Amino acid sequence: MLAMLAATVLPGCEPKEELITTDGSAQLAFSADTVAFDTVFVQTRTVAKRLWVYNRNKRAVRVDEIKLAGPYGDPYKLIINGDSGAAVQNLTIRGNDSLLILVKATLGANAQPQNRPFLQEDRIEFRTNGNQQRVQLVAYGQNAYFHFNETLACNSVWRNDKPHVIYGGVVVPAGCSLRIEEGTRVYCHSRAGIIIRGTLLVNPTLQPTGEVRPDDRRIVRFQGDRLEAFYNDIPGQWAGIQFEASSSRNSVVRFCEIKNASFGLLVYNPEAQQPFPKVTVENTIIHNISGAGLTFASGGQRFNGGGILSFSGDFDVRNTLFTNCGEYALGGFQGGTYNLQYCTIANYTPQFRRETRSITIADVLPVREPTLSVLPVFNLQNSIVWGSVEDELLFVNSQKYLGQITVRNSVLRTKDYDAATDASGRPGLARNGNLLNVNPKFRRTPENATSRFDYRLDTLSPASNRALPLPQLGTDLRNLGRSATTPDPGAYERVNP
């Protein structure tokens, strides 16, 4: 395909009866003086980078040789004019025409033995009319632990000295655990994921001192393995973390970031087997999530994605931020218990035309003909549920479980439930200290900024000081102290910049 493309767009590389200049002043020009690759994991091939070579002269020039200074393919490989090879000689470029070179890098397993990132350099050399020109090649390499469709040993521990890169997936067996040390980085290849049949423990005992800022090294991070800047905020790059049926037990996810997946945390228990898998989530950010049309091979059914997606599962969620979730921030179906305290759902979705509501709770699965109804329990306290949709909460068949819906001291965007009393099978949420349909005024959102979003409350936020003190939760997402008398709702306590 590359050869065909090059032949199509570069017809001028094989001129017919055109005068060739041998003047030493006829040099080449380049689209860049350095071709740089972001972090490259050893044994992993990069995307191809493009280098354009220009002949700015009116006459054609003959390039005597193009080659790598170092050994060919170690770690760089060139595709010149559609052909791969160690070097090219006597290549003619027509006047005012160009040549495309594709550069790839693959770092060998023994490129650098230490665990620290390292630099791998080379250069492309051009010899034309007696002139020697060069373009630098730079790749930042990183050794890693690689997991290829792996069932982990019982009670495994993932260390933080090197990143962990997942291809296909990893499975934590029933009755076993996977403990992930603080500061560990986990990168998942396209469609890869983590299946928990036992227990996942992410930062289970970390007791940080001081502020835990977004770039804190103690945070465990899960994301895709495409590290180019273009992919920083693109959802759906990998599957997510899935907890299976009744064998998964008492998982804990703390001081963690999960991004760019089809789903963040998924309990998949479609037969509602008892006891339900339970997951505790604390001091976590889940963002850039979208998995429209997910297919689960074991059930053959299609679902949307979600920051937290639960089919008959139990979740306790505290001090957690959800944002840019293309379908659901929290989708709880076919029962389950959902306890949310001090959470911020700021579900602005500039990349999507979202029609689903950020929080959706139902007694059935979202399939065309649901067959099983299990009544959910939903408790929301001291939280903010806001976003780009006019109604950000939905309780499906709520007349069946009105007495199991509790919402207190929270800021909500909802028209459907803007009443002080329950009526017609719908909960009335304009009570119990809740503030409805009043913009909480976050500092920076897609409505007033293009980047560096900040979902802490602005100094003039009408949401400030509306929460009910919870002594057991005396610090916020960033481990900053909350007011003992009038705390703020949401994941962040408002402090001066």
Residue pairs with C-beta under 8 A, 6 or more apart in sequence:
2 48
2 79
2 82
2 102
3 82
3 83
4 82
5 82
6 79
6 81
6 82
6 100
7 82
9 100
10 81
10 82
10 97
10 98
10 99
10 100
12 93
12 94
12 97
12 98
13 81
13 91
13 92
13 93
13 94
13 97
13 99
14 92
15 60
15 92
15 94
18 59
18 60
18 94
18 95
19 59
19 60
20 59
20 60
20 61
20 62
20 92
21 57
21 59
21 60
21 61
21 129
22 129
23 129
24 129
24 130
24 131
26 55
26 57
26 59
26 61
26 128
26 129
27 128
27 129
27 131
27 133
28 53
28 54
28 55
28 61
28 63
28 93
28 126
28 128
28 131
28 133
29 53
29 54
29 55
29 56
30 51
30 52
30 53
30 54
30 133
30 135
31 50
31 51
31 52
31 53
31 54
32 51
32 135
33 135
33 136
34 135
34 136
34 137
34 138
35 49
35 51
35 103
35 124
35 135
35 136
35 137
35 138
36 138
36 139
37 46
37 49
37 105
37 138
37 139
37 140
38 140
38 227
38 228
38 229
39 117
39 140
39 141
39 142
39 227
40 46
40 105
40 106
40 107
40 120
40 139
40 140
40 141
40 142
40 227
41 107
41 141
41 142
41 143
41 144
41 146
41 163
41 165
41 187
41 225
42 107
42 108
42 109
42 111
42 112
42 141
42 142
42 143
42 144
43 106
43 107
43 108
43 109
43 146
44 106
44 107
44 165
44 225
45 104
45 105
45 106
46 104
46 105
46 106
46 139
47 104
47 226
47 228
48 79
48 102
48 103
48 104
49 102
49 103
49 104
50 100
50 101
50 102
50 103
51 100
51 101
51 102
51 103
51 124
51 135
52 98
52 99
52 100
52 101
53 93
53 98
53 99
53 100
53 101
53 126
54 97
54 98
55 61
55 93
55 94
55 95
55 96
55 97
55 98
55 99
56 96
57 95
57 96
58 95
58 96
59 95
60 92
60 93
60 94
60 95
60 97
61 92
61 93
61 128
61 129
62 90
62 91
62 92
62 128
62 129
63 88
63 90
63 91
63 92
63 93
63 99
63 126
63 127
63 128
64 89
64 90
64 127
64 128
65 87
65 88
65 89
65 125
65 126
65 127
66 78
66 80
66 87
66 88
66 91
66 101
66 124
66 125
66 126
66 127
67 86
67 87
67 88
67 124
67 125
68 76
68 78
68 86
68 87
68 122
68 123
68 124
68 125
68 137
69 122
69 123
69 124
69 125
69 134
70 76
70 122
70 123
72 78
72 85
72 86
72 87
73 86
73 106
74 108
75 105
75 106
75 107
75 108
75 111
75 120
75 122
75 139
75 141
76 103
76 104
76 105
76 122
76 137
76 139
77 84
77 103
77 104
77 105
77 106
78 84
78 85
78 101
78 102
78 103
78 124
79 101
79 102
79 103
79 104
80 88
80 91
80 99
80 101
81 88
81 91
81 99
81 100
91 99
93 99
101 124
103 124
103 137
105 120
105 137
105 139
107 120
107 139
107 141
111 118
111 120
111 141
111 143
112 118
112 120
112 141
112 143
113 143
114 143
115 143
115 161
115 162
117 140
117 141
117 142
118 140
118 141
118 142
119 138
119 139
119 140
119 141
120 138
120 139
120 140
120 141
121 136
121 137
121 138
121 139
122 136
122 137
123 134
123 135
123 136
123 137
124 134
124 135
124 137
125 132
125 133
125 134
126 132
126 133
126 134
126 135
127 133
142 162
142 163
143 162
144 162
144 163
144 164
144 165
144 187
145 158
145 159
145 162
145 163
145 164
145 165
146 165
146 167
147 164
147 165
147 166
147 167
147 170
148 167
148 168
149 167
149 168
149 169
149 170
150 169
150 170
150 171
151 170
151 171
151 173
152 170
152 171
152 172
152 173
152 176
152 178
153 176
154 173
154 175
154 176
154 177
154 198
155 176
155 177
155 179
156 172
156 176
156 177
156 178
156 179
157 178
157 179
157 180
157 181
158 164
158 178
158 179
158 180
158 181
158 184
158 186
159 181
159 184
160 181
160 182
160 183
160 184
160 185
163 184
163 185
163 186
163 187
164 184
164 185
164 186
164 187
165 187
165 188
165 189
165 225
166 186
166 187
166 188
166 189
166 192
166 193
166 194
166 238
167 189
167 192
168 189
168 192
169 192
169 193
169 194
169 195
169 239
170 194
170 195
171 195
171 197
172 178
172 194
172 195
172 196
172 197
172 198
172 199
172 200
173 197
173 198
174 197
174 198
174 247
174 248
175 198
175 247
176 197
176 198
176 199
177 198
177 199
177 200
177 201
178 196
178 198
178 199
178 200
178 201
179 201
179 204
180 186
180 200
180 201
180 202
180 203
180 220
181 220
182 203
182 206
182 218
182 219
182 220
182 255
183 217
183 218
183 219
183 220
184 220
184 221
185 220
185 221
186 194
186 220
186 221
186 222
186 223
187 223
187 224
187 225
187 227
188 194
188 222
188 223
188 224
188 225
188 237
188 238
188 239
188 261
189 224
189 225
189 238
190 224
190 237
190 238
191 238
191 239
192 238
192 239
193 238
193 239
193 240
193 241
193 242
194 200
194 240
194 241
194 242
195 242
195 244
196 241
196 242
196 243
196 244
196 248
196 251
197 244
197 245
197 247
197 248
198 247
198 248
198 249
199 248
199 249
199 250
199 251
200 241
200 243
200 251
200 252
200 253
200 279
201 251
201 252
202 220
202 252
202 253
202 254
202 255
202 256
203 218
203 220
203 252
203 253
203 254
203 255
203 256
204 252
204 254
206 218
206 254
206 255
208 216
208 218
208 255
208 479
210 479
211 478
211 479
211 480
212 218
212 219
212 255
212 283
212 477
212 478
212 479
213 478
214 285
218 255
219 255
219 256
219 257
220 255
220 256
220 257
221 256
221 257
221 259
222 241
222 256
222 257
222 258
222 259
222 261
223 237
223 238
223 257
223 258
223 259
223 260
223 261
224 231
224 234
224 237
224 238
224 260
224 261
225 237
225 238
226 237
231 237
231 260
233 259
233 260
233 288
233 324
233 351
234 260
234 288
235 260
235 261
235 262
235 288
235 289
235 290
235 291
235 305
235 324
235 326
235 351
236 260
236 261
236 262
236 289
236 290
236 291
236 305
237 260
237 261
238 260
238 261
238 262
239 261
239 262
239 263
239 291
240 258
240 261
240 262
240 263
240 264
240 265
240 266
240 289
240 291
240 305
241 258
241 263
241 264
241 265
241 266
242 263
242 266
242 267
242 268
243 251
243 265
243 266
243 267
243 268
243 277
243 279
243 313
244 268
244 269
244 277
245 268
245 269
245 271
245 273
245 277
246 269
246 273
246 274
246 275
246 276
246 277
247 277
248 267
248 277
249 277
249 278
250 278
250 280
251 277
251 278
251 279
251 280
252 279
252 280
252 282
253 265
253 279
253 280
253 281
253 282
253 284
254 280
254 281
254 282
254 283
254 284
255 282
255 283
255 284
256 283
256 284
256 285
257 284
257 285
257 286
257 287
258 264
258 265
258 284
258 285
258 286
258 287
258 289
258 307
259 285
259 286
259 287
259 288
259 289
260 288
260 289
261 288
261 289
261 291
261 305
262 289
262 290
262 291
262 294
262 305
263 289
263 291
263 294
263 305
263 306
263 307
263 309
264 286
264 289
264 306
264 307
264 308
264 309
265 279
265 281
265 286
265 307
265 308
265 309
265 315
266 306
266 308
266 309
266 310
266 311
267 276
267 277
267 279
267 309
267 310
267 311
267 312
267 313
267 314
267 315
267 336
268 296
268 298
268 311
269 276
269 277
269 311
269 312
269 313
270 299
270 301
270 311
270 312
270 334
270 365
271 312
271 372
272 312
272 334
272 335
272 372
272 374
273 312
276 312
276 313
276 314
276 335
276 336
276 337
277 313
277 314
278 313
278 314
278 315
278 316
279 313
279 314
279 315
279 316
280 315
280 316
280 317
281 308
281 315
281 316
281 317
281 318
281 320
282 317
282 318
282 319
282 320
283 318
283 319
283 320
283 477
283 479
284 319
284 320
284 321
285 320
285 321
285 323
285 477
286 307
286 308
286 320
286 321
286 322
286 323
286 325
286 329
287 307
287 321
287 322
287 323
287 324
287 325
288 324
289 305
289 306
289 307
289 324
289 325
289 326
289 327
290 305
290 325
290 326
290 327
290 351
290 352
291 303
291 304
291 305
291 306
291 326
291 327
292 304
292 305
292 326
292 327
293 302
293 304
294 302
294 303
294 304
294 305
295 301
295 302
296 303
301 365
301 367
303 309
303 366
304 327
304 328
304 331
304 356
304 366
305 325
305 326
305 327
305 328
306 325
306 327
306 328
306 329
306 330
306 331
307 322
307 325
307 328
307 329
307 330
308 315
308 317
308 322
308 328
308 329
308 330
308 331
308 332
309 328
309 331
310 330
310 331
310 332
310 333
310 336
310 338
311 333
311 334
311 365
312 333
312 334
312 335
312 336
312 374
313 332
313 336
314 336
314 337
314 338
315 330
315 332
315 336
315 337
315 338
315 339
316 339
317 330
317 338
317 339
317 340
317 341
317 343
318 340
318 341
318 342
318 343
318 473
319 341
319 342
319 343
319 473
319 475
319 476
319 477
319 491
320 340
320 343
320 344
320 477
320 491
321 343
321 344
321 345
321 346
321 455
321 477
321 491
321 492
322 329
322 330
322 343
322 344
322 345
322 346
322 347
322 358
323 329
323 344
323 345
323 346
323 347
323 348
323 453
323 455
324 347
324 348
324 349
324 350
324 351
325 347
325 349
325 358
326 349
326 351
326 352
326 354
327 354
327 356
328 356
328 357
328 358
328 359
328 360
329 345
329 347
329 358
329 359
329 387
330 338
330 340
330 345
330 358
330 359
330 360
331 356
331 360
331 366
332 338
332 360
332 361
332 362
332 376
332 378
333 360
333 361
333 362
333 364
333 365
333 366
334 362
334 363
334 364
334 365
334 370
334 372
334 373
334 374
335 363
335 374
335 375
335 376
336 374
336 376
336 377
337 376
337 377
337 378
337 379
338 361
338 376
338 377
338 378
338 379
339 379
340 379
340 380
340 381
340 383
341 381
341 382
341 383
341 470
341 473
342 381
342 382
342 383
342 467
342 470
342 473
342 476
342 477
342 487
342 489
342 490
342 491
343 380
343 383
343 384
343 490
343 491
344 383
344 384
344 455
344 477
344 490
344 491
344 492
345 358
345 359
345 383
345 384
345 385
345 386
345 387
345 392
346 384
346 386
346 387
346 442
346 445
346 455
347 354
347 358
347 386
347 387
347 388
347 389
347 392
348 387
348 388
348 445
348 446
348 447
348 453
349 387
349 388
350 388
350 446
354 387
354 388
354 389
355 389
357 389
357 391
357 392
357 393
357 394
358 385
358 387
358 389
358 392
358 393
359 380
359 385
359 392
359 393
359 394
360 393
360 394
360 396
361 376
361 378
361 394
361 395
361 396
361 405
362 376
362 395
362 396
362 397
363 373
363 374
363 375
363 376
363 396
363 397
363 400
363 401
364 370
364 372
364 373
364 396
364 397
365 372
373 397
373 400
375 400
375 401
375 404
376 401
376 404
377 401
377 404
378 395
378 404
378 405
378 406
378 407
379 406
379 407
380 406
380 407
380 408
380 410
381 406
381 407
381 408
381 409
381 410
381 468
381 470
382 408
382 409
382 410
382 467
382 468
382 470
382 487
382 489
382 490
383 410
383 411
383 489
383 490
384 410
384 411
384 412
384 440
384 463
384 489
384 490
385 392
385 393
385 410
385 411
385 412
385 413
385 414
386 392
386 411
386 412
386 413
386 439
386 440
386 442
387 413
388 446
389 413
390 413
390 415
391 413
391 414
391 415
391 416
392 412
392 413
392 414
393 412
393 413
393 414
393 416
393 417
393 429
394 416
395 401
395 405
395 417
395 426
395 427
398 405
398 425
398 426
398 427
399 425
399 426
402 422
402 425
402 427
405 427
406 432
407 427
407 429
407 432
407 434
408 432
408 433
408 434
408 468
409 432
409 433
409 434
409 466
409 467
409 468
409 489
410 433
410 434
410 435
410 489
411 434
411 435
411 436
411 438
411 440
411 463
411 466
411 489
411 490
412 429
412 434
412 435
412 436
412 437
413 436
413 437
414 429
414 436
414 437
415 437
416 426
417 426
417 427
417 428
417 429
417 430
417 436
418 429
418 430
418 436
418 437
419 426
419 428
419 429
419 430
420 428
420 430
420 431
421 428
421 431
422 428
429 436
430 436
433 466
433 468
435 462
435 463
435 466
438 462
438 463
439 462
440 457
440 461
440 462
440 463
440 490
441 457
441 458
441 460
441 461
441 462
441 463
442 453
442 454
442 455
442 456
442 457
442 458
442 461
443 454
443 455
443 456
443 457
443 458
444 452
444 453
444 454
445 453
445 455
446 453
455 490
455 491
455 492
456 492
456 494
456 495
457 463
457 464
457 488
457 490
457 492
457 494
459 494
459 496
461 488
461 494
463 488
463 489
463 490
464 488
464 494
465 483
465 486
465 487
465 488
466 486
466 488
466 489
467 482
467 486
467 487
467 488
467 489
468 487
469 482
469 483
469 484
469 485
469 486
469 487
470 487
473 482
474 481
474 482
474 484
475 481
475 482
476 482
476 491
476 492
476 493
477 491
477 492
478 492
480 492
480 493
480 495
481 493
482 488
482 493
483 493
487 493
488 494
